[in-house]
Amino acid sequence: MARRCWTAVEDEMLRKLYPNEPTNTVAEKLGRSVSSVFNRAEQSDLHKSAEYLASPHASRFRRGYHLGWEHRFKKGAAPHNKGLRRPGWGPGRMKETQFKKGNTPFHARPLGSERIAKDGYIERKIAETGTKRDWKGVHILAWETANGPVPDGHAVVFKDGNKQNTVIENLELISRADLMRRNSYHTKYPKEVGLAIQLVGALNRQIRKRDGKEHVSRPA
């Protein structure tokens, strides 16, 4: 599109109209876009007058100007749809397709079901609240059956390291601090292996920074 230059007549109209009228009104009278008027006014060092800036046209959203107050609900006013909706109401066929109270999803598992969690632990369903607390580790249930609740700050672990072996003879109770020390490579491996693990971790971080895709496996 060819550029439309400003004429002397348009500049004169702009000087007369811009200080005291809304910019969109000025743009309509000149047959130009609002951005074009703004740019030309800036180039010509034109500014809105103090009278215009104090008017509602320039400060509709400024503090003290109560835009839309006459359309707001007054204190004690009742909504237009008051009494029209009833418990269980739904427009169209919505009610036909809504879940009914007490509905059980088709993939829900019954109480007592077991599953293998992402971290490898066997879990059993002990409740039906619809939350993750419905499931509890079978090894914890076995320990609590034999010895009572697991004390705070402690964990039930597997003597042979096999998370699938949940017999009570394979379980032991240790503190969280001992568990952390047991899982730390500083104590789990010789000093040289621990250093190598640190180096591999540093290498992995640099690789992820570069492309986020390649990964160097960490020693088991």
Number of C-alpha atoms within 10 A of each C-alpha: 3 4 5 7 7 10 9 9 8 14 15 10 14 21 15 13 18 22 19 18 16 15 22 16 13 22 19 12 13 16 11 13 13 17 12 12 20 18 11 15 19 11 9 12 9 15 14 16 12 10 10 16 15 10 12 12 13 15 14 13 11 10 8 8 12 10 14 8 9 8 7 9 10 9 6 6 8 10 8 7 7 8 8 7 10 8 5 8 10 12 8 7 8 10 12 10 7 11 11 10 6 6 8 11 8 6 6 10 13 11 13 12 12 17 17 13 12 7 7 11 18 20 20 20 19 17 15 14 8 10 8 10 11 14 21 18 19 21 25 22 20 16 21 14 11 10 11 11 11 15 11 8 9 14 16 21 19 18 13 9 10 12 18 13 17 20 12 17 10 15 20 13 17 15 14 14 11 12 15 11 13 12 11 12 17 15 12 12 13 10 12 9 14 17 14 13 19 13 13 17 16 11 14 18 14 13 15 13 10 10 9 11 8 10 15 12 10 12 9 5
